[in-house]
């Protein structure tokens, strides 16, 4: 039960409003709750994967902006670039027939699955539940690898960069914005 209120030209109008399920929907309340719960899990996974993708892309961009370095620093930059690139995009060149989980692939898969689950007022299908479990498992492993890079590899490189009086690599989790304030992606 809600109350809708409209104020226009100094007059306020209120009316009661009752929200009911679409009478054409034959899904049980338990089925709708199952759908809602899966959508909430997928939304959380989508947020986490999008943040990780944004951070990883930012790190790669910052590494590429460092230009050419020499010695151990160059080796460290190249090693981190390859490690982050593998988590983000997979091995380069891709192994034939490889379906290795990557942040980009899992982020897209979770987004597609989220949209699929929300297309109808219906309990999720067995295939959707299975796909969600697979995506959650793969993403969990990727996020652990990404967290390890953030906690170990990145600080080690930043110490080298600081010693060389070069800018450190930061973790940016906001997508870049264009001039109009809209997301670029």
N, C-alpha and C positions, 0 to 999 in steps of 0.2 A: 504494500500500500504506500502510495506517495501522494504528495500534493504538488501540483504544478502551479507556479505563480508567474504571471506576466504583468509587468509594469510598463505602461505606455501613456504618454501625455499626462502624467500625474495620477493616473487611475491604476489601481491594482486589481487584477482579476485572479481568483484562485479556483481550482477545480480538483476534485479527488481523481487519482489515477491508480488503477490496479493493473499490475503487470502479470500476465498469465502466459502459460506456454501456448504455442501455436496449436490449435486444435487438430491440425493435420499431422502433428508429430505423434508417432505411436511408440516412441522409445520410452522405456521405463525410467523412473527417476534414478535408479541405480546405474543404468546405462549412460544417462546424461552425466552423472557424477564421475563415472569412469572416464568419459570423454574429457570432462573438465580437468580431472587430475592429470591425465596424459598431456593435455595442452599446457598445463602449468609446468610440468616437468620439462617439456620441450621448450617452452619459453625461457626457462632458466638456463637450459643447455645452449639455446641460441644466444642468449646474452653473454654467457661465458665464452663461447666460441668466437663470437664477434669481437669481444674485447681482446682475446688472444690473437686473432688474425690482425687486428688493427695494431696491436703492440709489435707483433713480429714484422709486419710490413714496415712499420716505422723504424725498427732496428735495422732492417736490411737497407732502407733508404739512407739512414744515417751512416751506415758502414760504407755505402757507395760514395757518399759525399766526402769521405775522408781522403779520397784521391789515392795516389800511389805512395806507398810507404816502402821502407826497406827493412831487411833483417827479420828479427823475431816478431816485431810489431806487424809487419806485412803478413807473416805466417799466421799470427793470431787472428788478424782481421779476416783473412781468407777462411780459416778454420771455422770461425763463428758464423761467417756469411753462409758457408756450406751447411753447417749444422741447423741454423735457423731456416734456411731455404728448404732443407729436407723435411723439417717439421711442417713447414707452411705449404710446400708444393710437391714434395716427394723427391725421389732421386732424379738427377738430371744427367743424361737423358733417361726418361722413364724406362723401367724394365718392361719388356714386352709382355703384355697381358697382366701387368701389375695392377692390383686394386689396393695397394698399400694405403692405409688411412693417412690423410693429411688434414691440417687445419682447414684449408680451403675447401676440400671435398666434404669433410664432416659438417662444416658450417652450412654449406649449400644443401646437403642431405637433410639436416635437421630443419632448415627453413622450409624445404619442400614437404617434409613429413608433417610439420606443424600446420601448414596450409591444408594439407590433405585431411588431417584429423578434424579440422574445423570447418570443412566444407558442408557438412550435413549434421543435423541434430540426431546423432546416432552413436551408439557405443563403438569404440574403436574395433577394427577388425583384428583377427589374429595376426595377419601380416603386418598391420601397423604396430601392434604391440611388440612383435618380434623385431621389426625394423628399429623401433625406438630403443629396445634393449641393446641391439647391436651398435647403434649410433652412440648411445650413452657409454658403452664399454670402450669403444674406439676413442671417443672424445676424452674419456677419463685418462686413458694411457697417454694420449697426445698432450693433454694439459699437464700431466705429471712431467713429461719430458720438457715441456715449455717452462714449467716452474723451475726445474733443475737448471736450465740455461739461465734463467733470470737470477737464480740464487748463487750460481757458481761461475759459469763462463763469462757472463756479462760483467760482474764485478772484477774478475781477473783482467779482462781486457781494459776496463775503465782505469784500473791502476796503471797499466802500461801507457794508456793514452795520457793520463795525468802526468806521468813521468816525462813523456815526450812533449808536454805542454800543448796537447791537442784537446779539442772538446770531447767530453765524455759522451757516451751513448746513453740517452734517456729512454724511459718507457713511456710512450704516449698512448693513451687508451681512447682518445677522442678522434673520430674520423675528421680529416681536414674539411673545412667549410670553404665554399666558394664565396665570392663577393656578396651575393644576395643572401647569404646565411643558410643556404640549403646544403645538405650533405652532397658531396661530390659523387659518392658511390651510389 
